[in-house]
Amino acid sequence: MGAVLVHIDLDGDRPHPSSLSALAAGRAVASSWGATLYAALVVRDPGDRTSADSTGLGRIQAMLARGGADKVVLAMTDVAIAPLWSAVGGAWQGVIDQLRPRLVLFGADSPSAPELGPRTAAKIGARVLLRARASVSDDVELRDRDGGYVRSSDTGAAVALIGGAHATLAGEEDVDLVVLSFPGVADPRIELVGTTAAEVAHTRGALVAIGDEAASDPAVARDAARIATLLGAPLVGGPAAVRAGAVAAGGVVDRGAALAPEICVVIGTVSLDLAGATSIIRVGAPGSKGVDGALPAPIGTSLADLCRVLGGS
């Protein structure tokens, strides 16, 4: 019987709750099948391996043991960890090649699941179960909401994204540790320019950005501030907008800062690095590719109209 492998994402210095749910499901399946349950995580090589506890890995190992893992696999890499195949895919592929699992599980709500899950299935020629849950019949099986299932009698490999309640830790802390090293396995064609959150904390909700030229008009600046207030959004811009008094000193956006609000109202011409999921509304400019809405009339007129609509008057 092939191994059952669970991919573990970290939430700070702890296993992600969704990964622990996948581990609990993996424990049930592995016990039913008589298979070995591996919990594997890709971590950046700390350089000093004299003590796993020096990087918190000893504590994580103990938690995975209590979650039911038979063996914990640490895949050491020298690249920055990010939930992207371009970053950790090489190391994760090395784990798969080493273990050759029959079943691979991801927590459906874990950061890596949307990208690593389907790519893992493609790499090993496996079928995918979305939002699967463990159920008990003659033996434990996994079923998803679309009717797909995995049983011990099935042939071929499978990848399952496990949904459901978070697991409790009830097992023993004694577990075998396997350390694999995969230096230099990042995709050389892709440069990770940053894996930390943007310094300007606009990662949700709305954002209003005003261009330097627009900010020089006091009426436009006043209406921009009102729109920001009505949306409960910060008003940001460049240094010139600050000097004009339209934007507070703390609202200067660095040209290289990556922003990811749910919606961004852009007034005039502003240089922003926005995530692809952001809905963009341009004021005073025609619509273009990647823009969800536009008010092409003169900026002053468009802002006044928008203030009336948002203010309900």
N, C-alpha and C positions, 0 to 999 in steps of 0.2 A: 504494500500500500504506500503510495507516494506521500510526501510530507505535506503538511498544511502550514502555509507561511502567512503571517500577518504583518503588514506594513505599519509601522508606528510613527506617527507624527508627534512632535513635541509642542506643548503649549507652555512656553517659558522653560522651566526646569522639570516639567512633569509630562508624562504621556498625555496626549490629547484625549479628552473624554470619549470622543467618537472612536478613536483607535482602541480604547479599552473595551468599548462595546463589541468591536470586531474581534478582539482577543477573546472575549467571553464566548462569542459564537464559535470561534475557532476551537476553543477548548472542548465545547460540546461535540463538535464534528469530529475532531481528532480522537477523542475518547471513544466515540461510537465506531470509528473506522479502525481503531488500533494504530493510528498514525502518530508521528512525532509533530508537536506543535512548536514552530519557530516564530519568535517575535523579533523582527529586524528593523533597525533604524539606521539611517545614514547620518553620520555626525562628522563635523570637521575635526581633523586630527589636531589634538591639543599640543602635540610635540612632546610633552612630558607625560609618558604613560606609566610612571612609577606608581601612581595611585589613581584608580578610576574615580575615587571620591573627589580628587582634586578638581574635576570638571563636572561633578554632580552625576556622573554616569553610574556610580555604584548605587545611588539612591534610585535611579530610574530602573536599573537592573532588578533591584529588590521589588519594586512596584510591579514590574512585568512578571516576575516570578509569582507574586501573590495573585496576579491576574490569570494565572494558569499556564504560562509558557513553560515548555520543557527545556528549551534552549533559547538564549538571547544572542542575537547576532549584531555586532557592532561593525558597520561598514565604514571604515575610516577613509576620508577623502581630504584633499588639500584645497578644495574650492569652497566658496561661500555657499552655505546651505540655503536653498530656496525651493518652494514647491513647484519646480519646473524640471522637465526632463533634461533640458540643456544644462542644468546645474547638477542634479543628482542622478540623472538617468544612467550615466556610465557606471556609477557605483552600484545602483540598484540592479542593473543588468548583470553585474558581477555576482550579486547575491543570488539572483535567479539561476544563473549558469552553474553556480556552486551547488545549490540545493535541489534544483530541478523539481519544484513543487507540483503536486497534483492540483492543489487548490490555493489560490492567493486571495487574501481578504484585505479590504480597506474599510476604514470607518467612512460612511457616506458623507459625513459632515466635516471630515478632516481636510486640512488645506491641500494635501497632495492628491486626494482622490480624483478630482475632475480631470487631471492631466495624466497622472501616473497610472490610474486604473485602466482606462482604455488602451493606453500605450503598452502596458504590461500584457494585456490580452492579445494585442496584435503581435507582440514579440514572441509569445509562446504558442500562438495559434489557439487561443482559448475563447470560449464563449463568455459573455458578460451578463451578470445578474445585477440589476439596479435595485437599491433599497431592499435587499434581501433580509430575511429573518430565518433563524433556526427554528425548526419544528420537529416534533417527535412523532414518528410512526413506528414501523418495525425497527428502524434505526433513525438516527438524527439526519435530517436533510435540510438543505437551504432552499427556500422558495422566495421568489420576488413577486411584485404586484402584477407583473405581466404574465404570470403562469410558468415562468422558467424555474427549474429546480436542479439541484445537484444531489445525487445519491451515491453511496459507496459502490454500487454496482455499475455506475456510468463509466464510459470510456472517455478518454481525453481530459484535458485540463479545463479549469474554469476560474474566472475572476469574479468576485462578488463584492459589491459595495454594501456594507451592513448598516441598516438603519435601526431605529428603536432606542429603548431606554439605555442609559449609561450603566455600566457594570459596577459591581462592588468587588473589592479585592479580598479574597478569602483563602488563597492558596498559600503554599509554603514559600519562604524567601530563598530557599536553596535551589539554585538553577545553574546549569552549565552555561558558560560564556564562550562565544566564538568571536574572535576578532579577525576581520578581513581588511586588508589595506588596498585601496585603489587610488594611488596618486595619479594626478594628471589625466583624469578621465572626463573633464568638462569638454563640451563641444567647443573647439577652438574658433569656430566661425561666429560665436555669440559672446558678446561681452556683457557681463552683469555690472552695470554702472552703479547699482546700489540695491540693497535688499532691506533697508530700514525705511521706516515711515518718513514722509516728507516733513521738514522742519515746520512748515506752515500747516497747522493741523486742520485741514479742510478735507477730511476723508469721508464725509457723509453730509446729508442735508444739502443746503443751497449755498452758492457763492456768487457774489456780484463783483465784477471786475470792471474798472473804468480806465480808459486810455488817457494818455497825457494830454492830448489835444482837447478831448471832451472835458477833462477835469478843469481846464482853464476857464470854462464858462460857469459862472456861479449858479445860474439857474439849473443847468444840467447836473452840477455837483450836488445841489440841494435835492433834486428829484432822485438821483442815484442813491443818496443816503436814505431817502424815504422808502424806496423800493427794497433796499437791504433790510430796513426795519420791518417792513410788512412781511418779508419772507423769513425773518429771523436769521438773516445771513450776514456774514462779515463783508465789509466793503474793502476791496484791495486794489492796488495799482502800483505804478512805478514810483521812483523817487520824485519825479516832476509832479505827480498827483499829490504827493505829500507836501511839497513846497507850495502848491496852489491851495492847500488847505482842504482838499476834497477827501483825502484819505489820512487816517491817523498814522502816526509814525510806525506803529506795530503792524500796519497792514501792507507793508512793502513786500511784493512777491519777487523772490529771486528768480532770475530767468531760467535757471536749471532745476527749480523745485518741481517735483512731480505732484500734481494735485488730482484728487479723485472724488469731487463732490457728486451728488446725484444729479444736480442741475446747476448750470453756470450761466448767468446772464452777463453777456459781454457787451459793454457800452463803448462804442468806438473801436479803435485799433489797439489791441492788447496782445502781447506775446506771452502765451501761457503753455505749459506742458500739461495737458489734460489727459486723463485715462480714457480709453476708448469707450467705456460704459457711461461716461458723463453725457447728459443731455445738454446741448448747447443752444442758447437763444441769443441771437445777435441783434443788437439795437443800433439802428443807423447804418446798417450795411445789408446788402442783399444776401439771400441764402446761398449756400455753397455745399459742396460735398462734405458730409460729416456734421452738418448743422441740422438741428431738429426743428428750428423755427427762426423766423427773422421778421423784424419790423424795419423795413427799408426806408420809411419816411425820415425826414430830418430828425436828428437825435432829440432835440427839444420837444418836438411834437410827439414822437413815439414814447418818450419817457412820461410825458404828461398823461397820455392815453393809458399807459400801463399803470401809472399810479392810481388813476380813477378806477380801473378794472380791479386791481388788487385791493384797493381801499373800499370798494363797494359803493362808490359815489360817482 
